[in-house]
């Protein structure tokens, strides 16, 4: 991939709702979708997607939240630079550049409200690095299956090696245009038939048809290695906000037994929920359960804010 900017993706090609707005972040223009209350004092939930998806992966979760009563707070999902509808260039690709982009999006859209960061897969790592930058404004985190520092499966390490072989981009482009290969990726990502079908049709099939987006996805993977996640245990030791891990137990990439080892690393309270019939993309396999955890995090932050207000009122 060259330094040339990837233009915003044609909206009709993704068959997605019109973005609520756009943010300009140095070398990228980011599309975002917001839901819920405009109360600036209410908690703000920001969903961060992983590779090689876009923000629309959280639509089933948001739909489930709306069915349960998405009110009294704001939420947003967005497309990371050079993914989905967002523009970007090679300088925006990498775990650290993307974490800085997430921190900027969170700062801009939260309007000073307490932030709850939600992430999965590489988006979970990016969200953790962003939380480290945002500091005390982060009031909570909900993480689906994501990288576990210093514990990497052979499958995980092999994926990155395959992006560095000669002619990797041409090979990946050829393979991802094959329906059978798209299905294999979906099988490795989700457990339920419905989620696998949605993942192939919504993400892998459109990606294979767009050379610029596919090039960016492969370029990002080629710039990342397991060592990018080694420092996450140090980040965990600085994260004071409550963290909820919701894990697909059938994930071959990030095993549950290794994931549980992270619980003692966080400075704040960390808890774990296992979803037996879900895989890597637990939010795709079990959007209702994932929505339940996000709403529970919002409730915790809201109650904490009320207690703080009551304490201040009594003190005065």
C-alpha positions as CSV (number, residue, x, y, z in Angstrom):
1,X,0.0,0.0,0.0
2,X,1.3,3.5,-0.9
3,X,0.9,6.6,1.1
4,X,-2.0,7.7,-1.2
5,X,-5.2,8.4,0.7
6,X,-8.1,5.9,0.5
7,X,-11.2,7.9,-0.3
8,X,-14.4,7.4,1.6
9,X,-16.1,4.2,0.3
10,X,-19.2,4.7,-1.9
11,X,-22.1,4.4,0.5
12,X,-24.3,2.3,-1.8
13,X,-21.7,-0.4,-2.0
14,X,-22.1,-1.2,1.7
15,X,-25.9,-0.9,1.8
16,X,-25.6,0.7,5.2
17,X,-27.5,3.5,6.9
18,X,-26.2,7.0,6.2
19,X,-23.6,8.0,8.8
20,X,-24.7,10.3,11.6
21,X,-21.7,12.4,10.8
22,X,-18.0,12.6,9.9
23,X,-14.9,13.5,11.9
24,X,-11.7,14.8,10.4
25,X,-8.6,13.2,12.1
26,X,-5.4,14.5,10.5
27,X,-4.9,11.9,7.7
28,X,-8.4,10.4,7.8
29,X,-12.1,11.2,7.6
30,X,-14.1,8.9,9.9
31,X,-17.7,7.9,9.5
32,X,-19.8,7.4,12.7
33,X,-23.3,6.4,13.7
34,X,-24.8,7.6,17.0
35,X,-27.9,6.5,19.0
36,X,-29.7,7.5,22.1
37,X,-29.9,10.5,24.4
38,X,-28.3,13.9,23.6
39,X,-27.8,14.5,27.3
40,X,-24.2,15.5,27.6
41,X,-24.0,14.3,31.2
42,X,-25.1,10.8,30.3
43,X,-22.6,8.0,29.8
44,X,-21.2,7.7,26.3
45,X,-20.5,4.2,24.8
46,X,-18.1,3.9,22.0
47,X,-17.8,0.6,20.0
48,X,-14.5,-0.2,18.5
49,X,-14.4,-2.9,15.7
50,X,-11.6,-5.3,14.9
51,X,-9.8,-6.5,11.8
52,X,-10.9,-6.8,9.0
53,X,-14.5,-5.6,9.8
54,X,-16.1,-2.2,10.1
55,X,-18.3,-0.5,12.6
56,X,-21.5,-2.2,11.2
57,X,-20.5,-5.4,13.0
58,X,-22.1,-3.8,16.1
59,X,-25.4,-3.1,14.5
60,X,-27.0,-6.3,15.9
61,X,-25.8,-5.4,19.4
62,X,-27.2,-1.8,19.1
63,X,-30.5,-3.2,17.7
64,X,-30.7,-5.5,20.8
65,X,-30.0,-2.6,23.0
66,X,-32.7,-0.5,21.4
67,X,-35.2,-3.4,21.9
68,X,-34.2,-3.5,25.6
69,X,-34.6,0.3,26.0
70,X,-31.6,2.2,24.8
71,X,-32.3,5.5,26.6
72,X,-30.7,7.9,29.1
73,X,-27.3,7.6,27.4
74,X,-25.5,7.9,24.1
75,X,-23.7,5.3,22.0
76,X,-21.7,5.3,18.7
77,X,-20.0,2.9,16.5
78,X,-17.6,4.1,13.7
79,X,-15.4,2.8,10.9
80,X,-11.7,2.9,11.8
81,X,-9.4,4.9,9.3
82,X,-9.2,3.1,6.0
83,X,-12.0,0.7,6.9
84,X,-15.6,0.7,5.9
85,X,-16.7,4.2,4.8
86,X,-13.8,6.0,6.4
87,X,-10.8,7.3,4.5
88,X,-7.1,7.0,5.5
89,X,-3.6,6.4,4.3
90,X,-0.8,4.1,5.3
91,X,0.2,6.4,8.2
92,X,-3.1,5.6,9.9
93,X,-2.5,1.9,9.9
94,X,-1.0,0.1,13.0
95,X,-2.2,-0.6,16.5
96,X,-0.8,2.6,18.0
97,X,-2.0,5.0,15.2
98,X,-5.4,3.4,15.4
99,X,-5.5,3.7,19.2
100,X,-4.7,7.4,18.9
101,X,-7.6,7.8,16.4
102,X,-10.0,6.0,18.8
103,X,-8.9,8.3,21.6
104,X,-9.6,11.3,19.4
105,X,-13.0,10.0,18.3
106,X,-13.9,9.3,21.9
107,X,-12.9,12.8,23.0
108,X,-14.8,14.5,20.2
109,X,-18.0,12.5,20.5
110,X,-18.2,12.1,24.3
111,X,-18.3,15.8,24.9
112,X,-16.8,15.3,28.3
113,X,-19.2,12.6,29.4
114,X,-17.9,9.4,31.1
115,X,-16.8,7.0,28.5
116,X,-17.5,3.2,28.2
117,X,-15.2,1.6,25.6
118,X,-16.4,-1.6,23.9
119,X,-14.1,-3.7,21.7
120,X,-13.5,-7.1,20.2
121,X,-10.5,-8.8,18.6
122,X,-7.9,-6.2,17.6
123,X,-10.5,-3.6,18.4
124,X,-10.3,-4.7,22.0
125,X,-6.6,-4.1,22.0
126,X,-6.9,-0.8,20.3
127,X,-9.6,0.2,22.8
128,X,-7.3,-0.7,25.7
129,X,-4.5,1.4,24.4
130,X,-6.9,4.2,23.8
131,X,-8.3,3.9,27.4
132,X,-4.7,4.3,28.6
133,X,-4.5,7.6,26.8
134,X,-7.9,8.8,27.9
135,X,-7.3,8.2,31.6
136,X,-9.9,8.8,34.2
137,X,-12.6,9.8,31.6
138,X,-12.9,6.1,30.9
139,X,-15.6,4.8,33.4
140,X,-15.8,1.2,32.1
141,X,-14.9,-1.3,29.4
142,X,-16.6,-4.3,27.9
143,X,-14.3,-6.6,25.9
144,X,-15.2,-9.5,23.7
145,X,-12.6,-12.1,22.6
146,X,-9.4,-10.1,22.1
147,X,-5.7,-10.4,22.2
148,X,-4.2,-11.8,25.4
149,X,-0.7,-10.4,26.2
150,X,2.2,-12.9,25.7
151,X,-0.2,-15.8,25.1
152,X,-0.5,-16.4,21.3
153,X,-1.8,-19.5,19.6
154,X,-0.1,-21.0,16.6
155,X,-3.1,-20.0,14.6
156,X,-2.8,-16.4,15.6
157,X,1.0,-16.2,14.9
158,X,0.5,-18.0,11.5
159,X,-2.0,-15.4,10.3
160,X,0.6,-12.6,10.6
161,X,3.3,-14.6,9.0
162,X,1.0,-15.2,6.0
163,X,0.7,-11.4,5.5
164,X,4.5,-11.2,5.1
165,X,5.2,-13.8,2.5
166,X,6.2,-12.8,-1.0
167,X,3.2,-11.6,-3.1
168,X,1.1,-11.7,0.0
169,X,-1.4,-9.1,-1.2
170,X,-1.9,-10.8,-4.5
171,X,-2.4,-14.2,-2.9
172,X,-4.8,-12.8,-0.2
173,X,-6.7,-10.9,-2.9
174,X,-7.1,-14.1,-5.0
175,X,-8.1,-16.3,-2.0
176,X,-10.6,-13.9,-0.5
177,X,-12.5,-13.7,-3.8
178,X,-13.3,-17.3,-3.4
179,X,-16.6,-18.0,-1.6
180,X,-15.2,-21.1,0.0
181,X,-12.3,-19.1,1.5
182,X,-14.8,-16.5,2.8
183,X,-16.8,-19.2,4.4
184,X,-13.6,-20.7,6.0
185,X,-12.9,-17.3,7.6
186,X,-16.5,-17.0,8.8
187,X,-16.2,-20.5,10.3
188,X,-13.1,-19.5,12.2
189,X,-14.8,-16.3,13.4
190,X,-18.2,-17.4,14.6
191,X,-20.1,-20.4,15.9
192,X,-23.7,-19.9,14.8
193,X,-24.8,-20.4,11.2
194,X,-26.6,-17.0,11.1
195,X,-23.5,-15.2,12.3
196,X,-21.3,-16.9,9.8
197,X,-23.6,-16.0,6.9
198,X,-23.8,-12.4,8.0
199,X,-20.0,-12.1,8.4
200,X,-19.4,-13.5,4.9
201,X,-22.0,-11.3,3.2
202,X,-21.5,-8.1,5.2
203,X,-17.7,-8.1,5.5
204,X,-15.6,-10.6,3.6
205,X,-17.6,-10.6,0.3
206,X,-17.6,-6.7,0.0
207,X,-14.0,-6.5,1.1
208,X,-12.9,-8.9,-1.7
209,X,-14.6,-6.7,-4.3
210,X,-12.8,-3.5,-3.3
211,X,-9.0,-3.6,-4.0
212,X,-8.2,-0.5,-2.0
213,X,-10.0,-1.7,1.2
214,X,-8.5,-5.2,0.8
215,X,-5.1,-3.7,0.3
216,X,-5.5,-1.6,3.5
217,X,-6.7,-4.6,5.5
218,X,-3.7,-6.7,4.4
219,X,-1.3,-3.8,5.0
220,X,-2.6,-3.4,8.5
221,X,-2.1,-7.1,9.2
222,X,1.4,-6.9,7.8
223,X,2.3,-4.0,10.1
224,X,1.1,-5.9,13.2
225,X,2.8,-8.7,15.1
226,X,2.2,-10.4,18.5
227,X,4.8,-8.1,20.0
228,X,2.3,-5.2,19.6
229,X,0.2,-6.8,22.3
230,X,3.0,-7.7,24.7
231,X,2.7,-4.4,26.6
232,X,-1.1,-4.8,27.2
233,X,-0.4,-6.3,30.7
234,X,1.3,-3.0,31.6
235,X,-1.7,-1.2,30.3
236,X,-4.0,-3.4,32.3
237,X,-2.1,-2.4,35.5
238,X,-3.1,1.2,34.8
239,X,-6.7,0.8,33.9
240,X,-8.8,1.6,37.0
241,X,-12.2,1.4,35.5
242,X,-14.3,-1.8,35.8
243,X,-13.7,-4.2,33.0
244,X,-16.1,-6.9,31.8
245,X,-14.8,-9.7,29.7
246,X,-17.5,-11.6,27.6
247,X,-15.9,-14.5,25.9
248,X,-17.0,-17.0,23.2
249,X,-15.9,-20.3,24.6
250,X,-15.5,-21.9,21.1
251,X,-12.8,-19.4,20.0
252,X,-9.8,-21.1,18.5
253,X,-7.8,-17.9,18.4
254,X,-7.9,-16.7,22.0
255,X,-8.7,-19.6,24.3
256,X,-10.9,-18.9,27.3
257,X,-8.4,-20.5,29.8
258,X,-5.8,-18.0,28.7
259,X,-8.3,-15.1,28.7
260,X,-9.1,-15.7,32.4
261,X,-5.4,-15.1,33.2
262,X,-6.0,-11.4,32.4
263,X,-8.4,-10.9,35.3
264,X,-5.8,-10.3,37.9
265,X,-3.8,-7.9,35.7
266,X,-6.3,-5.0,35.8
267,X,-6.0,-2.3,38.4
268,X,-9.7,-2.0,38.6
269,X,-12.3,-4.7,39.1
270,X,-12.4,-7.2,36.2
271,X,-15.1,-9.9,35.8
272,X,-15.7,-12.7,33.2
273,X,-18.7,-14.2,31.4
274,X,-18.4,-17.2,29.2
275,X,-20.8,-17.7,26.3
276,X,-20.7,-21.5,25.6
277,X,-22.0,-21.5,22.0
278,X,-20.1,-18.5,20.7
279,X,-16.7,-18.1,18.9
280,X,-14.2,-15.3,18.3
281,X,-16.9,-12.7,17.3
282,X,-19.0,-13.2,20.4
283,X,-21.0,-10.1,19.7
284,X,-22.0,-11.5,16.3
285,X,-22.9,-15.0,17.7
286,X,-24.7,-13.6,20.8
287,X,-25.7,-10.0,20.3
288,X,-28.4,-10.1,22.9
289,X,-26.0,-11.3,25.6
290,X,-23.4,-8.7,24.5
291,X,-26.0,-6.0,24.6
292,X,-27.0,-7.1,28.1
293,X,-23.4,-6.6,29.3
294,X,-23.0,-3.2,27.7
295,X,-26.3,-2.0,29.3
296,X,-25.1,-3.4,32.6
297,X,-21.9,-1.3,32.3
298,X,-24.0,1.8,31.5
299,X,-26.1,1.1,34.6
300,X,-23.0,0.8,36.8
301,X,-21.6,4.1,35.6
302,X,-25.0,5.8,35.9
303,X,-25.4,4.6,39.5
304,X,-21.8,5.6,40.4
305,X,-22.5,9.1,39.0
306,X,-25.7,9.4,41.1
307,X,-23.9,8.3,44.3
308,X,-21.1,10.8,43.6
309,X,-23.7,13.6,43.0
310,X,-25.5,12.7,46.2
311,X,-22.3,12.7,48.2
312,X,-21.4,16.2,46.9
313,X,-24.8,17.5,47.6
314,X,-24.7,16.2,51.2
315,X,-21.3,17.6,51.7
316,X,-22.5,21.1,50.6
